[in-house]
Amino acid sequence: MTLQAVEIKPAKGKLGILLVGLGAVSTTFVAGVEAAKKKLRTPIGSLTQLGHIRLGKRTENRNPLIKEFVPLADLNDLVYGAWDLFPDSGYEAAVKAGVIPRDLLDQIKDDLSALKPMEAIYDESYCRKLKSTHFKKIASKWDQAQALIADIENFKKANNCDRMTMIWCASTEAFNSLGDVHSSIAKFEQGLKNNDTAISPSMIYAYAALICRVGYANGAPNLTTDCPALLDLSQEMGVPVSGKDFKTGQTLVKTIIAPGLASRYIGISGWFSTNILGNRDGEVLDAPENFKTKEESKLSVLESVLQPELYPDLYGNLYHKVRIEYYPPRGDNKEGWDNIDLVGWLGMPMQLKINFLCRDSILAAPLVLDLVLFMDLAHRAGLKGIQEWLSFYYKAPMVKEGLTPIHDLARQEIKLMNTLRYLKGEDQITHLGLDYYTN
Ligand SMILES: NC(=O)c1ccc[n+]([C@@H]2O[C@H](COP(=O)([O-])OP(=O)(O)OC[C@H]3O[C@@H](n4cnc5c(N)ncnc54)[C@H](O)[C@@H]3O)[C@@H](O)[C@H]2O)c1
């Protein structure tokens, strides 16, 4: 059966990448892209740059590169803009973050130095650990949104962009619950005019992006577009949104290991995860109100993978604990420990220990690249609202109300690949495979 491909506008001209936050993740992302363009480094970790996709039957041997299968923006067409609470250029911010080795940094110094952040939207109550001077001194949230809209339009003109996409790579905001002000576009806009404290800076950036018909991806666990007002706006403006919270490090490993244990019906009585992290992200997360946002995102994963309501004998009493400790000597080099208490045949206890010595921004940067390219693809393909197929990249995937998110990395990958096949009118791959034996 031949399926109808979705009409996708070509990826012509410049794609503006609007980075909210120019810290460790953003600068490592830009550095990696520029290093790849100069052929100084391979973009390891990026599915859009290295991945192949299987098409048709296994016997057909059709495995094109993803970037040749779907029309993605070329790395040479990316231009970057950013906002930050500090005026440091991309180069200065990268030096402070201390992630990129000096020899490479020297070779891409000009590219990073050219990236000068615009003044941020700052609300101390959402990020009390950072004291900023580089923010828009505008009291009204409505006027702040208008100033961001002007920034976006000016950036587009100055850089001759054909399209743009925005991604939140700024600090995790203090915990925020949804209220009446987030329930409709009209109430949200009135809330901006009333300076409602429940509207966080990230929501103002997202609102400005959506009004400008710019897609918005959320790399942190802040609620941001995960509220009726902004979801309605994304539908109304025909713009894709995705989130939340880049899936790197410990949660990445958790969503690889837990589904495997569950598919063997091995019980789990306890999962204790702890991390030490010494970068600015770790410093911000040292504040309990900011950690609470992160904790919610990290805790939701196991419940959805293990389904204790279906398997009370295996997971009904699971004790799950997640800690992050700020420990400056390690900088961006995170160390995570997981202790997993297992229960096997005859109820016998077993243990699994994982010690992951990772580099936070090294794991996150390729996700930023894939997300901005796929968000741009989604927009050109006419996909709007929540992009659940991008769950692959997130710890707390956004889904339509009433749906349970999928956390299992392997299933998320199948969903992503099948979405690409759908866009191009290729058969879905179900892995049934009986036809190899019956014909
Ligand atoms: N690195 C990872 O593995 C990973 C994984 C998941 C999520 N994240 C999230 O990604 C985000 C970025 O991480 P990072 O390591 O680059 O942090 P970072 O502290 O190095 O950079 C964040 C930057 O955001 C800026 N910022 C804060 N509030 C802002 C605002 N309102 N407007 C503009 N800029 C603002 C800060 O000044 C800082 O420079 C964090 O929220 C983090 O929790 C990172």
The ligand as an ORCA input file, in Angstrom:
! r2SCAN-3c Opt
* xyz 0 1
  N      22.725     19.598     30.901
  C      21.834     18.678     31.062
  O      22.110     17.482     31.010
  C      20.417     19.078     31.282
  C      19.452     18.082     31.317
  C      18.122     18.440     31.502
  C      17.793     19.771     31.645
  N      18.739     20.721     31.641
  C      18.330     22.085     31.844
  O      18.851     22.916     30.849
  C      18.953     24.227     31.393
  C      20.319     24.802     31.055
  O      21.316     24.079     31.733
  P      22.796     24.685     31.799
  O      23.658     23.637     32.373
  O      23.153     25.326     30.511
  O      22.597     25.831     32.881
  P      23.465     27.171     33.039
  O      23.190     27.652     34.417
  O      24.881     26.956     32.612
  O      22.816     28.149     31.964
  C      21.537     28.667     32.124
  C      21.592     30.124     31.734
  O      20.257     30.622     31.780
  C      20.333     31.961     32.193
  N      18.990     32.359     32.617
  C      18.341     32.058     33.768
  N      17.108     32.612     33.774
  C      16.997     33.274     32.593
  C      15.973     34.047     32.010
  N      14.832     34.274     32.662
  N      16.176     34.574     30.774
  C      17.343     34.346     30.103
  N      18.358     33.643     30.630
  C      18.184     33.113     31.853
  C      21.376     31.970     33.277
  O      21.912     33.245     33.449
  C      22.399     30.982     32.700
  O      23.422     31.632     31.978
  C      18.671     24.100     32.888
  O      17.341     24.448     33.154
  C      18.848     22.636     33.141
  O      18.093     22.172     34.254
  C      20.053     20.400     31.451
*
